């Protein structure tokens, strides 16, 4: 297990190195002067020119510039945004929790709904509940996110008026920024309208969570169903049935524990997909996350913000993916003896 973790850590470092090289190269691939793209200053005076050239090593070779780039990343310096003239690192640090919060809650809902429905579908294999669940998952899997989001807004917000159609919380509620996670900040705050603000935040979160939950829920249902069917055909399950155990005992004590092991890896992969899908969801629901901010930066050709946003999102996705892979190996003793993960 230790050797496997070390291999994955080496893979993580290699991927992060490749990502840093790509991000550094964008400064020279974007239109305009590389010094402006690296620093974020659009108009550089004569006095600032010498200071910035020394800071970014713009007159040195590419290796020296890349080393200086890495030093700035580790110190939290991602340049200045063209649009707001604010440090990119501070902007990412302020809005990234909103994206993670939306993805985490959507993943939790997917797990709560997807895994039990997958088990039920496997238990009633080729019967009416299985057919209904598989048909529903096929429809949910085929829905385009942008069309599904607009349909949800039109139905539950514009037509019935049950939920707000945009934003993270109502403008009348002022919540102090502590962690960036709106629900935690509300619960930790001392505001007198705490529970009203919490209810309002949950109402704002309902529709984007519903939209973002649809895709990973359908994937979890089908994957859990397939994994459970494979486990139910194994010899130890047949032995348990031959001993006279009830179907519920066989499913709960023997099948469920082994069938859910492959789902652990899938959950990590789905979380990575949620971060990507959140970018579209945030734009439609005006959710103030890093996805919406990054797309607006692309429209405005804010190159330092594009670099910082891509670096933050990609690094987070890579770390989550590697972590889920390590956890899968940790909880699955059989996979530790396999060598298919070696490279």
N, C-alpha and C positions, 0 to 999 in steps of 0.2 A: 504493500500500500504506500509506503514511504517513497519507493522508486516511482510509482505511478504519479504521486503528487509532485515529485520533483520534475518529472517529464512534462506535466501539465504547466508547472510554473515556468519552465523553459519555453514552452509553447506560448504562454501568455506574454513573456518578455519579448519573444520574437515578433509576435503580432503587434504588440504596442510599439516596438521599434519600427516596424513597417508603417504603422499608422502615423507615427511622428514624422517619418521621412515624407510620406504623402502630404501631410498637413504643411510641412515646411516648404514643399515644392509648390503648393498652391500660390504662395506669395509671388512666385516668378511666372506662374501660368496665368494668373489673373491679369486682365488689362491694367495698364497704369504702371507707375514706378514701384519696384519692390519695396523701397523704403516706406512709401506711403501705405502699402498693403500690410507691411509688418507692424508698423507703429500705429496706424490709424489716423495720423495727422494728415489732413488734406492740404493744408497750406503751411509749409515749413519755412520759417524765416532763416536768414543767413546765420544768425547766432545759434538757432536750434539745429541747423544742419550738421555742424561739426559734432555736437553732443549726440545726436541720433546716429550718425555714422559710426561713432565710437561704440555706442551701446549695442547696435545691431550688427557691428562688424561688416558693414555693407561693402567695404573696399577690400576685404580679406577673401580668402578662398572659401569655397562652399563648405568644407569641413569645419572651418572655424566659425562660420555663420551658423551651421547646424548645432554645434556645441553651445554657442550662445543662445540659440533658440531653446534648447533643452533646459538650460539654466533658468531662462525666463519662465518656462512652463512650471518647473519645480518651485519657483518662487511665487507662482500665481499671477504672472504677468502675461496676459494674452493679447495685449494691445488695447487700443482705444477704438470704440465703435465710430464709424463714419457718421452715422445718423444721430446718435445721442451724445457723442463725445464723452461717454462714460466708460470706465474700464470694463472690458468684455467679461473678465473673470467675475466681477461683482454682479453683473447682469445674469450670467449663467447661474451663479450661486443663489441668486434671489428667486429665479423662476423655475429652476430644475426640480425642486421639491413638488411643484404643482403637477408636473408630468409624471413623476414617480408615484405620487399619491393616487392619481387617476388610474395608472397601470396596476398598482398593487390592489386597489379595491376591485377593479375589474377582474383581476386574476383570482381573488378570493371568491367572488361571486361565481366565476367559471368553475372553480374547484367544488364549491358547495352544490352547484347544479349538475355539472358535467359528470363527475365520478359516480354519484348515485344513479343517474339515468343510464350511464354506461353499464353499471352492474345489473340494473333491472332489465336492460335490453339483452344482456347476455343470459340472464336467468330465464327469460321468456324467448329464447332463441327460436326464430322462424314462426313466432306466434304474433297475435295482434299487437300487444304492446311493443314488441321489437319492431314491427313494421311501421307503426306510428312514429316511434322515436327516430328510426333511420330516415324516414321521409322528412320529418321536421329538421333533422340535422343537415340533410341534403339541401333543403331550401335555405336554411341559415348560412350554410357554407357558401352558397352561390350568390348571396346578396352582396352587391357592391357597397362598401362602407359609406361613401358619400350619398348614394341614393337612399340607403336605409336610414341614415341620420336625418336627411331632409324629410323623409316620410314620418319619422318619429316626432320631429319638431312640429310638422303640420298637424298631426293627429292629437298629440298629448299637450302641446303648448298653444298652438293657434286655434284649434277647433274646440277642445275641451277646456283649455286654460288651467290644467292641473299643475303643470310644472313650468318654470321659467325656461326660456329658449337659449339664453346665453349668459356668460359670466360665471364667476366662481362663488359669489355671495352678493347679496343686495347692497346697493350703494348706501343705504341708511345705516348699515352696520359697520362699525369701525373696529377691526380686530388687530391688536398689536402683533407685529411680525416677530416671532420667536424662533420657530424651527422651519417655517415655510410650509408646513403641512397644516392646512386650514382647520381641520377638525381638532388636531392636537393643540393648536394655538388657541382655539376657542375654549377648550376644556381647561387649559392651563392659565387662561387669563382671569382677571378679576372684574370683568365688565358686568354690569348689572343685568344686561339682556343676554346672558350667556346661552340659555336654552332656546331663546327665540332665534339667535344667530346660528346655533347649531342646527336647528330645524331648517332654517333658510339655506344653509350650506348643503345639507343633505338633499334638499329639493333641487338645488342647482346641479348637484352631482348625479342625480338619478338618471337623466336622459343620456349624457355622455357615457356613463358607466354601462347603461343598457346597450348602447351601440357598440362600445368597445368590447363588451363581454361576448357578443354573439359569435364571432369567429373562433376564439379559443374554446368556447363551450362546446361547439360542434366538433372540434378536433378532439377534445378530451373525451367526449361521449364515444366517438368511434374508436379511439385508441384504447380506452378502458374496456370497451366491449370486446375488441379483438384480443386484448391481453387476457381478459377473464375467460374467454372461450378456449384459448390455448391452455390455460391452467386447468380448466375443468376436464380436459382430455388427458391429463397426465395420470400415471399409474397410482400415485399416492392418493389422488382424489377418488379414483375407482375403488381403492382399498378402503378408504373411509366410508364410502357408500356401502360397500359389502359388509362392513362391520355393523351396519344398522343405524348410522348417524342420519339425522334428519337433513333435508336439503338446506335448511337455514344454518345448521351447525357446520355442514361441509363448506358452505359459501363463506361464512363469517370466520371460522377458525382455521380453515385450510386454504381456501381459494383466494380470499380477499388480500391477505398479507403478501402472498407471492405475486398476485396479479398487479398490485399497485407499485411494485418496485420499478418497472420500466416507465411508469407514469411520472416518477420523480424527475427523470431526465427531460421528459416532454414538457413539464411545467416550466423548467428553466428556459427551454427554447421558446415556449409560448410567451413568456415574459419579455423576451427579446422582441418577438413579433408585436407585442402590445405597444412597446415604445415606438416602433415604426408606425403602426396604425394610429397611435395617439396624435401624430403630427396632422393627419387629415381631420381627425375628430376635433382637435383643438381649434382648427381654423373655422370649422362649421359652427361650433358652439361658443366661439370667442373665449375659449378657455386660456387663461394667461400662463401657458407653459412654454417650454423650450421649443417644442415643435412649431407652434404658431409664430414664435419669435424668430426662429430660423427661417421659416418660409417668407416672412416679411423682410428679413435681411436679404434673402435671395432676390426678391422683387426690387429692393432698394439698392442692390449691388453693394451691400455693406460687407466687404471682403473680410475684414478682421472678425466681424461677428460670425460670418459663415465658417471661418476656420475654427473659432472657439466653440461654436455650437456642434459642429461635426466631431471635433475632438472629444467633447464631453459625452455626447450621445454614444459614439462608437466605443469609447473606453468603458463606459458603464455596461453596454451590451456584452462586450467581450468578457468582462469580469463576471457578470451574471452567468453567462454560458459556461465558462470554465468551472465556476463554483458548483453549478448544478451537476456537471459531469463528475466532479470529485465526490459530491454527496451521493450520487447514484452508486459509484463504486464502493463507497463507505457502507451503505445500507445493504448492498447486494454481495454477500460473501462469495457466491459462485463466480461473479464477474472479476473478482480480484485475481483468480488463478488463470484467467484468460490473457493472452498476449496480443489480442487483436488491436489493442490501443497503442502498441509500441510503434515507434518510428525511428 
